[in-house]
Amino acid sequence: MRVPLSLTASMAGYLTRKGLSGDKKYPLVMMLEPLHACNLTCTGCGRIREYKSTINESLTVEQCLKGVDECGAPIVSICGGEPLIYPEIGRLAGEILARKKHIYLCTNGMFIRKRLRDFKPSSRLFFNVHLDGLEKTHDICVERDGVFREAIEGIKVAKAAGFLVTSNTTVYKETDIEEIAELFAYLQTLGVDGHMISPAYSYAAVMTKEIFMSRGEIREKFKQASRLLERYNIVTSPIYMEFLRGERELMCTAWGNPTYNPRGWKGPCYLMTDAHHNTFKELIDDTPWEKYGHGRDPRCEDCMVHAGYEASAVIGGNKKLGDTWKMLSWTVSGRMGGRMGTPAKPSADGRHNGYSDDHANDAAQVSAGVTRSAAAKQNDVFRIL
């Protein structure tokens, strides 16, 4: 399976209930931002810039849970900011899991080792680690040396302790897709369970506009990405990938990924802010959705980001004959845990845009079949911590 059976079953049941209820606008993934503070200043991130004046504000666990209950989405993406610096992140995750939700905890990975004790492995919990390239490239993107290495150590420890881990990669104009293929090959040897990939969005608050792509550039970039990355357990839906390659059109369904943060429910979407609403119902009822999307609002012109369009592949219009079978076959054809295909080889000296000798050696060890019992691994993990 490409994702845990519990996630597939939960989403299928949810979609069936929503279909029977006649609801037209409903969420699939709630973007929960308990705080906006972050330990990094990534070049392409608009969050820390947009919320600079309220960067120290945060939600209580009770406010977060009220939002989760109000929204009702089967998946909660805990993001921010950096969620692992939220003091009660362990309690928050535990309460959400108790509600039978699935969690993608989106993190830069620097505090996984420090905070891992706050969590228990579950088929409903993923650490979703942001990696935009190999060591040199990624550290440039996040504007700090050493981040890639610490994220990798966090992944190793989390996998050793029995957690599910995915990677999340943002594609910019200068992104080398061959390097991303090499990154995925390396992560595969660590047992990473899947990979998310999406083009960047040109946040108004980000002044470095030349790093972002037009729609035409996105389509060309993702044609290449599909050819090079299809061997890996990509958890970006095939219909959304067709959209990114320019093979079909989708309209934005921003209500499918609503964002809740210390200011309220962010409208109209994760990327643009025209209002903050007190309740989820107000967000749905009071947002003039017909004014947003490609061809309607100039801010949406080049946007093809997952927060607006991944849900469109499931609940949006422009469906084609065979889409249901395509999604089903895609779901069952994947495999978590990495090592799906033959890993790409690093360059002769073991380096490619930051691919270090240590990483190459780690990959060789895994490929040679170096395994240990789960109990032994977990003991080692907590000795490290």
N, C-alpha and C positions, 0 to 999 in steps of 0.2 A: 504493500500500500504506500501511496505517496505521502499520506498523512495518517495519523492514528485512526483506527476504525471508529473510536468514540467521537471524533471530530466529524467524520463523514456522516455518521448516524445522527448526531445532534443537528447538523446543518440541514440534512434532508428532512428531518422531522419539523424543524422550524419553518422551512420553506413551504412544506405541505400545509401547516397550520395557517401561515400567512395567506397562502393561496386560497384556502377555504374561507378565510375571514373576509376576503375581498379588499384587504388593505392595499393601497397603491404605493405608498411611501413608507418604507420600514428599513431599519438598520440591519446590516450584517455584521459589522465590526464597530465596536465603540472605541474611539481613540480617547483614552483616559490619561490626562496629564495632571498628576497630583501636585506637580511643581514645575517651574520653568528654569530653575537654577541648574547649571551644568558646570562641570569641571573643565570643559573644553570650549574652544571658540572656532568651531569648524567653518571653513570658508563659505560653504554653500548653505549654511543654516540660517533661516530667518527668525527662529524662535527667540533666541537670546537677544536679538536686536529689536524685534517687534515688541517684546514684553520687558524691555530694559527698565522701565519705570516701576514695574511690579515684580521684578525678578526674585525678590525675597518672599513673595506670598506663596502659600501652599494650601491645599485642601486638607481637611481632617479625613481620617479613615471613614468616619460616618458620612461625611459629605460625598466621598467617592462612592460608597456603597449605595447611597440614595440615588446617585446618578446611574449606577449600574442597574439598579432595580427599575428605575424610571424608563431607561432606554430599552432594556430587554434583549439586546443583541446577544447571540450565542457565543461570540468571541469578543474578548476585551484585549485591546492592545495597550499595555501600560507603557507610556512614553513620557516625553517631557521636552526639555530638560533631560537630566540623567536620573531615571527612577531609582537606581541603586544608592543614591545619596538621600532618598526620602527615608526619614528615620524609621517609619513603621511599614516599610515595604513588605516585610515578611508577613505581618499580620494582615495587611491589605490583600496580598495574594491568597493567603489562606482563606479569608472570608469570601473572596470571589470564587475560588475553587469549590467551596462548600455550597455555592449556588449552582454547581454543575456547569459553570462556564469554562471555556477554554481561554488560556492566557498566552499571549505573545509578549514577553517582557523585553522591550526594545532598549538595548544598552550599548554603550561604547566598549563595554567589557572590562574596564579598568578596575571595577570593584567586585567582580564575580568571586574572586578568591576570598575577599574580605567578608562578603555577605552571604556566602553559600549556606552557612549554618542556619540561616533564617528560612530556608525552603526545604521541602521534601520532594523527591522525584515523583512525577505524576505524568500520565499520558495526556493530561490536560494542560501541562505547563511547558512552554518553550522559552529558553533564553535565546533571544533574537539579536545576534551580535552584528553591529554595523562595521563593515569592512569595505572600503572603496578601492582596494588594490592590495598589492603586496607591500612589504614593509616600507620602502622608501616613499612610494606613492601615497600610501594611506597616511603616513605621518605628516606628509606635506598637506594633505587635505584637511587634517584635524589640527594642523599648526602646532604640533608638539612631537618631539622625538620620543620613541619608546612606547607609544600607544599600541602599535601593532603587536609588539612582543607581549605586552601585558594582556591584551585581548586574547592572544593565542594561548597563553598560560591559563587564562580563565576558562577557555573552551576545553582545554585538556583536563583540568580539574573537574569541571562540570560533567563532562562525559565519563570520566573515571568514577564519579559518584552516582552515575545512573540517570542523569538528567537528559532531556531532549534539547538539542541545540540547532538553531538555524542561523544562516548568515543573511544579512540584508545589505545590498549593494546599490548605491545611487550612481547612475551613469551620467557623466558630463560630456561636454563637447570634446575634450582632450582625452577621455578615457580610452585606454588601449584594451580592446575586447580580448585580444590574445592574452594579455596579462590577467584579465578576469578569469579566463579559462584556466590559466595556470594557478590562480588563487583557488578556484573551486577544486582543482585536482589535488592541491595540497590539503585543503579542508576535508576532502574526501578521506584522506588517509588518517585524519583525526576522528573519523566517525561522525562528522556533522550530518544532521538528518535532512537538510534541505536548504535551498537557496532562494531568496527573494531578490528580484531585480526590477528597477523602475528608473525612468529618466528623471532628472532633476527638474525642479520648478523654479522659475525666476522670481523669487520673493522680492517684493517692493523694497524690503528693508536691506537686501543684499546689494551692495554697490558694484560688486565685481560681475557685471552682466555678461562679459565675454565668455564665461564658463558654461553658459546655458545654451541649449539647442533650439532651433526652429522645428516645426513639425516635420518638415522634409528631412532635416538632419537626424531627427529621432528615428524616423522610419528606416533610413539607410543604416544607422548604427545597430538597430535591432534586427535587421535582416542578417547582418554579420553575427550578432549575438546568438541568434537562433541556430545558425549553422555550427558554431563553435561550442555552444553550451548545452545542446539537447541531450548529451549523454549523461548529464548530471541530474540530480533530483530537484529540478526547478519546481518550486511551489507557487509560481506565478501562473495563473490559469492560461490554457492554450487559446481561449477566445480573446483574452486581453492581449496576449502576445501577437495574435493576428492583427489586432488593432494597432499595436505598436509598429508592426511591419507594414502598415498601410493596406492590409488585405481586406479590411472591413471597417465600417464606421460605427462608432458608438457615441451616444450622448451621455454627458456627465450625469451621474446619479449621486451627488454629493451627500444626500441624506443617508446613503448606504454606509457611510463612514463618518458619523457625527463626532465632533470633538467637544469634550467637557474639561474645563480647566478652572483655575482659581477665579477667573473672571465670569464664568458661566458657560452656557452652551454657545460655541463659536459659530457665527453665521457669516457667509453661507457654507464655508467649508474649512477643512484642515489648513488650507493654504492662504485663503483670503479672509479678511476680517472687516465686515461692514457693521456688525452688531454682536453683542453678547446677550443671550436670552436667559431668563431665570429658570425656565423649565424646558425639557425636551419637547413637550407639546407646543410650546410657543415657538421653538425653532422650526418645527415642521409646519405649523399653521401660519406663522407670520412672515416667513421668508418668501420673497417673490421669485420662486425657482425658475419661472419662465424667463427671467431676465439674465440668467447665468448660463454659461456654457459656450463652446466654440461657435463663433458667428454671432454671439449675442452681447458679450462683454469683452472689451479688448484685453482685459487681464487674463482671459481664458484662452486667448487665441492660440498659443503654442503649448498649452497645458495638455499632457497626456499621462498624468501621474496616477498611480494606483489608487490614491485616496479618492479620486473622482471617477475612475473608470473600471477598477477591478470589480466593483459591485455591479456595474453595468453589464458585465459579461453574464451575470446570473439573473438580475432583476430588471435590467434595462430592456429597451426595445430592439428592433433590428435583429431578431432571432432568425436563425437559419435552420433549415431541415437538417437534422443530424447533430445539432448542438448538444442535445442531452446525451446521446451515445458518445460523442466526443469527450464530454466532461467525465462520463463514467469510465471510459477506457483509459483516459489520462490518469484518473484517480487510482485505479487498480494497477497501472503499469509501473508506477514508481516504486522506489525502495528506500526506506530510511536507513540511517546508520552508515552512510558513505560507502566508498569502494564499489560504486556501480559499474565503473569501466576501468580501463587501463589509465592510470594517472599520466597526465602530460609530463614530459621530461623537462627538468630545468636546463638552462644553458650549461655549457661544458664546465664553467667554473662554479656552478651551483647558485648563480645569482642572475636575477632578471628583475630589474626595477625594485630591488630590495629583497629578493629571494635569497636568504642567507644559507650558508653551509649547514648551520644547525637545523634549519627547516628541511633541507634536503636529506640530512641524516635521519631526522625523525620519520620522514616519508619512507625511506628505505627500510627502517626498522619495522614499521607497520606492514609494509608490503611483504617482508620476509616472514610475517606471521608471528611476531612477538606478541603474545597474549598472556593475560594474567586473570585470576579469578576476580569477580566483581567485589567480593569481600575484601580481598587484599588491596585492590585499587582504592576502595573507599577508606580503608585504614590509612593508606598513604595520603589521601586527600586531606583528611583531618589532622594528620601530623603536620602537613604543610600549613594549614590554616592556624 
